[in-house]
Amino acid sequence: MKTDMSGFEESVKRHVYANSMDVSLCPIISLALYLLVFPANANEKLFPGASQYDRFRKRLAFILEAHGEEVRLMGIDPGSIGVHSIRKGGATFACSGSTAAPPLASLCNRAGWTMGKAKDVYIRYEAAADRYVGRVVAGLDVLCAEFAGSPPYIAEHSSIDLSSMIANVFAAEIPLAWMGMARFALASVVYYRKELAGCFGQGSAVATWGWFVRGVAELVAPCVKRSFAWDSDNEIEPTGIPPHVIAFADQRKILAELRATAAEHLEEMRRLEHAVVAGIVAELDSRHVGGGELTLARIQTLLEPIQKKIQLLHSELQTQNTSDPRTRHGVELGGTHTSRTDGATTGTWTLLFWGHKH
């Protein structure tokens, strides 16, 4: 805050949140990268020197000049951007960036702006609203359930030696007052190590820093996790969540439960399906329907006597036609009927097996 740059006003805490939806906007990632490149000294300030404001202003002007063409393509004059643009832009985004903006009073209290004599007396700072402002100015989307997400953090009861890991990664003796922040910084750079290496390139100071080479990330990674308000194993209590996002989170929780229930029901339906099919097959088999009796082999067995009778008749006809001088080549040359010893008429069989009479 402009009126309390040293942070000595402990009764008014400004809550800072990670942006795990957009790593490029995440203040925790930015601080972790700063510590990776510029190791901290326990006897110095986080940002050493006596002219931090001027140094930041000059670096900002240098960056704007280097990328002036890109800024102009956005329709913005690089010369119109200054140090105060960050405060103006953050306040504008928090108040007017969505239709679910935090209370204006909470924003004024966070920024240290007066609201008038009476309002300053009666509308005091409170942590709940400041936490909401902290999430909004971090760039989180207030209109989605992921707004209630936690930053990457190191799970409780981890077996790793956090103090040595932090010192190994940041190559510095982190002051005791910074250890809470350093835990989240370590978790963030480990959780997003692949994205960071891709953003900065293989030859950058971040990608070539020792902790990538020494394999610290692989040791810490299994202990790093993220959670959301609807998770049952959430180790970090979500704060700064407005009611509508809580409703989003409840919907996500209900959806997750419905999916789990649907999966159980689907598995039960599959088991029931197999049981029903097996029961139907057993019942059909017991009634000799399409099961063990009425099969192709069974049908062939039933038709065998009929086939034999037809073959016998065919053979007798061939014998009769061969011995009869009135037929040649299986065709009856004259007459209508051929008598058989049993007195039956064979004219019909002649038509059936040897074609029409001529």
C-alpha positions in Angstrom: 0.0 0.0 0.0 1.3 3.4 -0.9 0.8 4.8 2.7 2.4 1.7 4.3 5.1 0.4 2.0 7.0 -1.2 4.9 4.0 -3.2 6.0 4.3 -2.2 9.7 0.5 -1.7 10.0 -0.2 -5.2 11.1 -3.8 -4.6 12.0 -4.6 -4.1 8.3 -3.3 -7.1 6.3 -3.4 -7.2 2.5 -4.1 -10.7 1.4 -2.2 -11.8 -1.7 -3.5 -14.8 -3.7 -2.0 -17.0 -6.4 -3.4 -17.1 -9.9 -3.3 -20.7 -10.9 -5.5 -20.1 -13.9 -2.9 -17.9 -15.6 0.7 -18.5 -14.4 1.9 -15.3 -16.2 -0.2 -13.2 -13.8 0.5 -15.1 -10.6 2.3 -13.0 -7.9 3.6 -16.1 -6.1 5.3 -17.4 -9.3 6.7 -13.9 -9.9 8.2 -13.8 -6.4 9.5 -17.3 -6.7 11.3 -16.5 -10.0 12.7 -13.3 -8.4 14.2 -15.4 -5.6 15.5 -18.0 -8.0 17.5 -15.3 -9.9 18.2 -13.0 -7.0 18.8 -15.1 -3.8 17.6 -13.4 -0.6 19.9 -12.4 2.2 18.6 -12.7 5.7 20.1 -9.4 6.6 18.6 -7.5 3.7 15.2 -6.4 2.5 13.4 -8.5 -0.1 14.0 -5.7 -2.6 17.4 -4.2 -1.5 18.4 -0.6 -2.2 17.1 2.8 -1.3 15.4 3.8 -4.6 13.1 0.9 -5.4 10.4 3.2 -6.8 12.8 4.9 -9.3 14.3 1.5 -10.3 10.9 0.0 -11.0 9.9 3.1 -12.9 13.0 3.0 -15.1 12.6 -0.8 -15.8 9.0 -0.3 -16.7 9.9 2.5 -19.2 12.6 0.3 -20.7 10.2 -2.6 -21.2 7.6 -0.4 -22.8 10.1 1.1 -25.1 11.4 -2.3 -26.1 7.9 -3.5 -26.8 6.4 -0.2 -28.0 5.1 -1.6 -31.3 3.1 -4.4 -29.6 1.7 -1.9 -27.1 0.6 0.5 -29.9 -1.0 -2.4 -31.8 -3.3 -2.7 -28.7 -4.3 0.9 -29.3 -2.4 2.2 -26.3 0.3 4.9 -26.3 3.3 3.5 -24.4 4.0 7.0 -23.0 0.6 7.0 -21.2 1.7 4.0 -19.1 3.5 4.7 -15.8 3.9 3.4 -12.3 0.5 4.6 -11.2 -1.1 2.8 -14.1 -0.8 -0.4 -12.2 -2.8 1.0 -9.3 -5.3 2.6 -11.6 -5.7 -0.6 -13.7 -6.0 -2.8 -10.7 -8.6 -0.7 -9.0 -10.6 -0.3 -12.3 -10.5 -4.1 -12.9 -11.6 -4.9 -9.4 -14.5 -2.4 -9.4 -15.7 -2.7 -13.1 -14.0 -5.8 -14.5 -17.1 -7.9 -13.9 -20.7 -7.7 -12.6 -19.7 -9.3 -9.4 -17.2 -6.7 -8.1 -16.1 -6.5 -4.5 -17.5 -3.7 -2.3 -16.0 -0.3 -3.1 -15.3 0.3 0.5 -13.1 -2.8 0.8 -11.1 -1.6 -2.2 -10.6 1.8 -0.7 -9.5 0.3 2.6 -7.0 -2.0 0.8 -5.5 0.9 -1.2 -5.5 3.3 1.6 -7.8 5.8 -0.1 -10.1 8.0 2.0 -13.9 7.7 1.5 -14.7 10.8 3.5 -14.6 11.7 7.2 -17.7 9.9 8.2 -17.2 6.8 6.0 -13.6 6.4 7.2 -14.9 6.3 10.7 -17.8 3.9 10.3 -16.7 1.6 7.4 -13.6 -0.1 8.7 -11.3 -2.7 7.3 -12.3 -6.3 7.6 -10.4 -9.4 6.4 -13.2 -11.2 4.6 -13.8 -8.4 2.0 -10.0 -7.8 1.6 -9.6 -11.5 0.8 -12.2 -11.2 -1.9 -10.4 -8.1 -3.3 -7.1 -10.1 -3.2 -8.5 -12.9 -5.3 -10.0 -10.4 -7.8 -6.8 -8.3 -8.3 -4.8 -11.5 -8.7 -6.7 -11.8 -12.0 -8.9 -14.8 -11.1 -12.1 -15.1 -13.0 -14.8 -14.3 -10.5 -17.5 -15.9 -12.8 -16.2 -19.5 -12.7 -15.9 -22.1 -10.0 -12.1 -22.2 -10.3 -12.1 -18.8 -8.6 -12.2 -20.9 -5.4 -9.1 -22.9 -6.2 -6.1 -23.1 -4.0 -2.5 -22.3 -5.0 -0.1 -25.3 -5.3 0.9 -26.3 -1.8 3.0 -28.9 -0.1 0.8 -31.5 1.5 0.8 -32.0 5.2 2.8 -34.9 6.7 5.2 -34.8 3.8 8.4 -36.8 4.3 10.7 -34.2 2.7 12.9 -31.8 4.6 11.3 -28.5 3.6 13.9 -26.2 5.1 16.8 -27.9 3.2 14.7 -28.1 0.0 13.9 -24.3 0.2 17.5 -23.5 0.8 18.6 -25.8 -2.0 16.1 -24.3 -4.5 16.5 -20.6 -3.7 20.2 -20.9 -2.8 19.8 -18.7 0.2 19.1 -18.6 3.9 15.4 -17.6 3.9 14.5 -15.5 6.9 12.1 -17.2 9.4 9.4 -14.6 8.7 9.5 -15.6 5.0 9.1 -19.4 5.5 5.4 -19.4 5.0 5.7 -17.5 1.7 8.7 -19.7 0.7 6.6 -22.9 1.1 4.1 -21.6 -1.5 6.9 -20.3 -3.7 8.6 -23.7 -3.7 5.3 -25.5 -4.4 4.5 -23.2 -7.3 7.8 -23.4 -9.2 7.7 -27.2 -8.8 4.1 -27.5 -9.8 4.6 -25.3 -12.9 8.2 -26.3 -13.7 7.4 -27.5 -17.2 5.5 -24.4 -18.1 8.2 -22.2 -16.7 10.9 -24.0 -18.6 8.9 -23.6 -21.8 8.2 -19.9 -21.3 11.8 -18.9 -20.6 13.7 -21.3 -22.9 16.4 -23.7 -22.2 19.1 -21.1 -22.0 17.5 -18.8 -19.5 18.6 -18.2 -15.9 15.4 -20.0 -14.7 15.8 -23.1 -16.8 19.5 -23.5 -16.1 19.2 -22.9 -12.4 20.7 -25.6 -10.2 17.4 -26.9 -8.8 16.4 -28.2 -12.2 19.7 -30.0 -12.6 20.0 -31.3 -9.0 16.6 -33.1 -9.3 15.0 -31.3 -6.4 11.8 -30.8 -8.3 11.3 -34.5 -8.8 11.7 -35.1 -5.0 9.2 -32.4 -4.1 6.7 -32.9 -6.9 4.9 -36.0 -5.3 4.2 -33.8 -2.2 2.7 -30.9 -4.2 -1.0 -30.7 -4.8 -3.9 -28.3 -5.6 -7.4 -28.4 -4.4 -10.7 -26.7 -4.8 -13.6 -25.8 -2.5 -15.6 -28.8 -3.5 -12.8 -31.4 -2.8 -13.2 -33.6 0.2 -9.5 -33.8 0.9 -8.8 -30.0 0.9 -6.0 -29.2 3.3 -6.4 -25.4 2.8 -9.5 -23.7 3.9 -10.6 -21.5 1.0 -11.1 -17.8 1.9 -12.3 -14.8 0.0 -15.0 -16.7 -1.8 -18.3 -14.8 -2.6 -21.7 -16.5 -2.3 -22.2 -17.0 -6.0 -18.8 -18.8 -6.4 -19.7 -21.0 -3.4 -22.9 -21.9 -5.4 -20.6 -22.8 -8.3 -18.5 -24.9 -6.0 -21.5 -26.7 -4.6 -22.7 -27.4 -8.1 -19.3 -28.9 -9.0 -19.4 -31.0 -5.9 -22.9 -32.3 -6.7 -21.8 -33.0 -10.3 -18.8 -34.9 -9.1 -21.0 -37.0 -6.8 -23.5 -37.6 -9.6 -20.7 -38.8 -11.9 -19.5 -41.2 -9.2 -23.0 -42.4 -8.6 -23.6 -42.8 -12.3 -20.4 -44.9 -12.6 -21.6 -47.1 -9.8 -25.0 -47.5 -11.3 -23.5 -48.3 -14.7 -21.3 -51.0 -13.3 -24.4 -52.4 -11.4 -26.4 -52.4 -14.6 -23.7 -54.3 -16.4 -23.6 -56.9 -13.7 -27.4 -57.1 -13.9 -27.3 -57.4 -17.7 -25.0 -60.4 -17.5 -27.1 -62.0 -14.8 -30.4 -61.5 -16.8 -28.9 -62.8 -20.1 -27.5 -65.8 -18.3 -30.9 -66.5 -16.7 -32.7 -66.2 -20.0 -30.3 -68.6 -21.7 -30.7 -71.1 -18.9 -34.5 -70.9 -19.1 -34.5 -71.3 -22.9 -32.1 -74.3 -22.6 -34.4 -75.9 -20.0 -37.3 -75.6 -22.5 -35.1 -76.8 -25.4 -35.6 -73.5 -27.3 -32.5 -72.4 -29.2 -30.3 -73.9 -26.5 -29.1 -77.4 -26.2 -31.8 -79.0 -28.5 -32.9 -76.8 -31.4 -29.5 -76.4 -32.9 -28.3 -76.8 -36.5 -27.0 -80.3 -35.7 -30.3 -81.2 -34.2 -32.2 -80.0 -37.2 -29.9 -82.0 -39.5 -30.6 -85.1 -37.4 -34.3 -84.6 -37.7 -34.1 -84.2 -41.4 -32.0 -87.3 -42.0 -34.9 -89.8 -42.4 -36.6 -87.5 -44.9 -33.3 -87.0 -46.9 -32.9 -90.8 -47.0 -36.4 -91.3 -48.3 -35.9 -88.7 -51.1 -32.5 -90.3 -52.0 -34.2 -93.7 -52.2 -36.9 -92.5 -54.4 -34.4 -90.7 -56.6 -32.3 -93.9 -56.9 -35.4 -96.0 -57.8 -36.4 -93.4 -60.5 -32.9 -93.6 -62.0 -33.1 -97.4 -62.1 -36.5 -97.3 -63.7 -35.6 -94.8 -66.3 -32.4 -96.6 -67.2 -34.3 -99.9 -67.8 -37.2 -98.4 -69.7 -36.4 -98.4 -73.5 -38.7 -95.4 -73.9 -36.3 -93.1 -72.0 -32.9 -91.9 -73.0 -30.6 -89.6 -71.0 -33.2 -89.4 -68.1 -35.9 -87.9 -70.3 -39.2 -89.8 -70.8 -39.8 -90.2 -74.5 -43.3 -91.5 -74.5 -46.2 -92.4 -72.3 -47.6 -90.7 -69.3 -46.9 -93.0 -66.4 -44.4 -95.7 -65.5 -45.7 -98.5 -63.4 -43.8 -99.7 -60.3 -43.9 -103.0 -58.6 -45.8 -101.5 -55.6 -48.5 -100.2 -58.0 -47.6 -96.5 -57.4 -47.5 -94.0 -60.1 -44.1 -92.5 -60.9 -45.1 -89.9 -63.4 -45.2 -87.1 -60.9 -41.7 -88.0 -59.6 -40.4 -88.0 -63.2 -41.7 -84.4 -63.5 -40.2 -83.4 -60.2 -36.7 -84.9 -60.6 -36.2 -85.0 -64.4 -38.1 -82.0 -65.8 -41.2 -81.5 -67.9 -42.2 -84.3 -70.3 -41.6 -83.8 -74.0 
